[in-house]
Amino acid sequence: GADILSPLIYIEKLFPHILQWEFFFVDLEDTFGLIKTILDEVGISFQEDESQLQFYWRKHLITLHFKQQSVFTISQPEFHLYFERAFGIFKSEMPSYEQKIVAALAPGGVLISDSGFHNCALERIPAPPQLSSYGEMLIGVKR
């Protein structure tokens, strides 16, 4: 996807003490140029190396890796934060997708989604449903 600003706002508000992040953006379309344009439009300068960007969002150092590929076929490295927005329609193409994501989420890792993950073993943190495109915002921690 190209929605770079939403995850930046979420990490800033939810995890102000974590100052370094590594993002992996995966999309079928080549939205890497759009991500760079968005950052430029809001006045964020960045360093670019092939399909990787490095920049500061407020005090947070962000390293963003972009891969043009189907999210359903990419191998999942263990990660500590998973963020998705308005992805519910696409997840129906792969019924086991949510279990695959939770399995790759590290213990103590956080999942932020505006749909699904109802049957996954996550400790839920209250979140306003208005944040969701589908009215079911979820912030959960894997124990």
Order of alpha helices (4+ residues) and beta strands (2+ residues): alpha-beta-alpha-beta-beta-beta-beta-alpha-alpha-beta-beta-beta
